[in-house]
């Protein structure tokens, strides 16, 4: 009888812990980042934007910067992460849509009728998309190994409101 009480108690605790876990699991090969620090830095922006649930690098240093794009007169926000190996992953959030030439970019589906634009250069990889009047752009500059297009798309699909 006591054994069954322990099993039931353990089951209830386990059920409670699983049910209270509101964070989604980070897929293998991806990493958490200082999202709270980024959210705090975004508090004074004139616009609100989504952030990724995870990133494709193990960031050692995270730097944020708020600035204005003179050609658009729009506010923008930059999140740059660095690894120990000096890989650089940048997320840019721009209040407005960029008038960017898409001819050098490959059009890809990000799901939910959302199109992204991907470009693979020898020195960087870029993926950008526009959603609800905000331009999202992720740029990866590797020291040695690049990421796959699929990895950048997976990060883009993880963007959600804070």
Order of alpha helices (4+ residues) and beta strands (2+ residues): alpha-alpha-beta-beta-beta-beta-beta-beta-beta-alpha
